[in-house]
Amino acid sequence: INLCVVVQFSTNNGVQWQVLRELDFSSLLEPQVVTIELPPPAKTPYTVFRWWQPQQGLSWALDDVLVGMNDSSRTGFHDKFDGTTPLRHNWYRIQGGEVTVDCLSLDTALTFNSEAIDSEYAESWDFEVTGSSFLQFELSMGCSKSTSFSHGVRLEYSTDCGRHWSLITPECVPPAIGCAGYTQSSIYTSTQYKRWKRITVYLPSAANSPRTRFRWIQTHFTPGAEGWALDNVLLAPGCPWMCSGHGLCDNGRCVCDKGYGGAHCVPLAPLPSLLREDFNENLQQETWPEVYGAERGTLSGEPLKSGTALIFKGVRVLDKGRNHLKDELLVSVPERSHSVLLQYSVNGGISWLLLDEFYFPSSTDSLFLHLPLPTSAQTNATRFRLWQPYNSGKKEEVWVIDDLIIDGSSTHNPPVLIDSFEEGPNESNWLFYPGGNTGLYCPYQKSGFLRYSDSKPNINVGCTTESSSAHPVRLEFSRDFGATWHLLVPMCAGGPQPSSLCSTELHPASIYFPGTTQASHVSIRFRWYQGFFSAGSNPPTWAIDNVYIGPQCHDMCNGHGACVGGSHCVCDPGYSGPDCSAPETPNPDFLKDDFEVDTEHFRLLSGGKPSRKCGIMSSGNHLFFSEDGLRMLVTNDLDLSNTSIFDVLFHVFVDLYPVLLQFSVDGGLTWGLLQEFLFSNSSNQARLVALEIPLRARTSSTRLRWWQPSENGHFFSPWVIDQVL
C-alpha cells in the first residue's frame, strides 16, 4: 500500500487539483521542514492548496505552514527588538525565544531561556545576499544559569529555503591547508560571551544568492539554565569598511564606539604606540579586553622572568587592545607541546591575519621571540591576540608569557639616554626594572638607584665597603633585542689569549661586585676582520662595497635594494616601489631541478657541486655537498602564494651538524625555519621528503635555502639533495 500525503493546488476553487508533491511516510518519520517551490501555474491571485491522504492509514501532523513568499527578497534588515517592528517582519521562525528585558543591558532583547527540550533558534526570512553584504549582531550569554564549562550557539546560513545549513565561518586551525587563514568558527561559546559583545562577520561567497536565510541555533543545552540573547541584528549591503570594527552600522552610516569617529570609525586621538607588560599587576581592561583561560602566577613557585607571569590553562585566548604600530613586537613565551598562533587584526577583530605560529617541542625551557611587524600590521589601530585552538584540558599543555613589548615607533629609541631618577625612572628610557624602586641609597644621599652624569653611569653594589664575589651586577648589551647578552666591557688582563674586544688598555670587565663603586665610558665601532697573516702567506683576497651604517630605510628595502641616507631605497634590477617590494615581472611559481644542467634556479651554491657520487640517489646528477667552508644552497625568489606542498629527494649521512631548510620573504634579510634534517644512522639512506609550506611563507617573493651551520667550517660527512620540486 502506497501510504502518502499529496500536496495539491487548485486555481478554480477546487474543481480541478494539480499535484505539487507526494510526501512519502517512510521519509518523514521524524519532524522536518518541507519546502516546495511553486510552479508558474500556481502563482495566481486565487490559488488554494490542500493536503490530502488518498488512503486511510498512519496518522500525520502539520505545523508552521507558510504560503506566499515573494519572488524577490529584501537586501537586508535591522532588528533592535524594541517593539517598533513585529517579529514576523524579519523572522520566519523563533523557537524558545521571547523579547524581554536582558539581565545585563536592562534593555529589551531576543532572549532564550525556555524550558523546552528541543533546539532553541531564531531563523530569518530569505534575503538577497551579495558580495558587499555583511552581518552584524550583539550576543550575550551572561544571564546563563548554567554550571557547565561551556555551551554554544551556531550561526548558520541556507540558500535552499532551510533544507541544508552551513556554518557562516568554518573552523580553520593548524594543520589545515586550503583555507584563507586560521580562524575560529561561527560557533560562539559562553566562555567568550559572558557580557554583551558586538560581532561583525564577513559572509562567504557561498552565501551569495537571491534567497539566503540565517539562523542562530543552540542544539544542545540544559533547559532553563543555558540561556543566551540576541540584539541589534543587522544584515546590510555594507557600511564603509564595516565601520572598521569600531562601530554599529545603522541605515548605511556608522555609529562609532567611544573614542572613534568619522565615516569609517577611526581613532579620534592617537592610540598608544608602546606597550610594556610584565604581568606583575592585574590586567587593565582597556589594554586587555579579552583574556580567557589565563591567570597570573608563577611556575611551581619559580618566576619565568621576574615576578608573576600570565599562565594559560583553559580555553586560551589573549587579545591585546588596539595600538598605533609601526615597527616591531617582542614577546617571551615558554615552549609547550601545542602550537600557539600569534595573530593581528586591523579592523577591530572582524578578521585575523597570521603573524607567526609557535611549534613547541617537549622542552619546557623559556623561549625568547622577536618579531618584526609586517607593513600590513602597521596601522593606527592594530590589535593582537595569542590563541591556542586546542589543548588536552585544564592544566594540560600549559603555556606562559612574560615581559611582552609592543613598540610601534622608532622614536622610542633615542640616541641619548639621561636619567637622574630624581622623579623616579623615566619610563621612556627603560623597558623593565624588576625589583627596582627609587629611594635613598648610600653613598649618595639622594634619590636614585642609578645615576648618569656626563654620560658616565655611577653604580654602587651592596652599600658596603667589604669586597665580595657574591652576586655581582653585570653591565651588558644586546644586539638582538634581548635574545642574547654580552658584557659591555670584557675582561682585559693582558693574558696570553686576550679577548678580541680588548684594546691596548688593560681594564676589568663590566661586572660590579659588592663593595665597589666605579664609572665607565665606552664607544662602539665596527670592523671587518679576517685575521693576522705573517709575511709570505697567501690569504684569499676580499672586498666590500656599498657600506651603510645609519638610520634604517623603510622595511630595509625588503632585501632588494640599497638604503641611501635612511630616506629612500635604490632598488635592485627587477624590483621597484618605495620599499623595493614589488617585482617588475612576476616571479616563477614553479621550481623543478634535477641538477643535470647549470643550476640557474639558484642564486647561491657553496660547498657543493653536481655529481654522480653516492650512487643511491635517482639516476643522473645530484647536488653533492662535501666541501668545507660554507655549505649553502639558496633559490631565486619564487611566487609561492598559491603553493602548499614542497618535495625534495634528500640523503643525509652521519654528522654532528644538521641541515636547515629555511625560507625568507624579505630578500634574505631574515630567515624562518621550515625543517631541520638531523643526521643519524637511520638517516643514512635516500628519502623523498614532502613538506607543507606554512602560510607565512606563501608570498609572491619567497626564497628557500639549505644551510649546514658549522662553528669552524669543518664537517665530518657529506649530504646530497636531488629532484627539487
Secondary structure, 3 states (H helix, E strand, C coil): CCCEEEEEEECCCCCCCEEEEEEEHHHCCCCCCCCCCCCHHHCCCCCEEEEECCCCCCCCCCCCCCCCCCCCCECCEEECCCCCCCHHHCEEEEECEEEEECCCCCCEEEEECCCCCCCEEEEECCEEECCCCEEEEEEECCCCCCCCCCCEEEEEEECCCCCCCEECCCCECCCCCCCCCCECCCEEEHHHCCCCEEEEEECCHHHCEEEEEEEEEECCCCCCCCCEEEEEEEEECCCHHHHHHCEEEECCEEEECCCEECCCCEECCCCCCEEEECCCCCCCCCCCCEEEEEEEECECCECCCCCCEEEEEEEEEEEEEEECCCCEEEEEEECCCCCEEEEEECCCCCCCEEEEEECCCCCCCEEEEEEECCHHHCCCCEEEEEEECCCCCCCCCCEEEEEEEEECCHHHCCCCCCCCCCCCCCCCCCCCCCCCCCCEECCEEEECCCEEECCEEEEECCCCCCCCCCCCEECEECCCCCCCCEECCCCECCCCCCCCCCCCCCECCCEECCCCEEECCCCCCCCCCCCCCCCCCCCCCCCCCCCCCCCCCHHHHHHCEEEECCCEEEECCCEECCCCCEECCCCCCCCCECCCCCCCCEEEEECEEEECCCCCCCCCCEEEECCCCCEEEEECCECCCCCCEEEEEEEECCCCCCEEEEEECCCCCCCEEEEEECCCHHHCCCEEEEEECCHHHCCCCEEEEEEECCCCCCCCCCEEEECEC
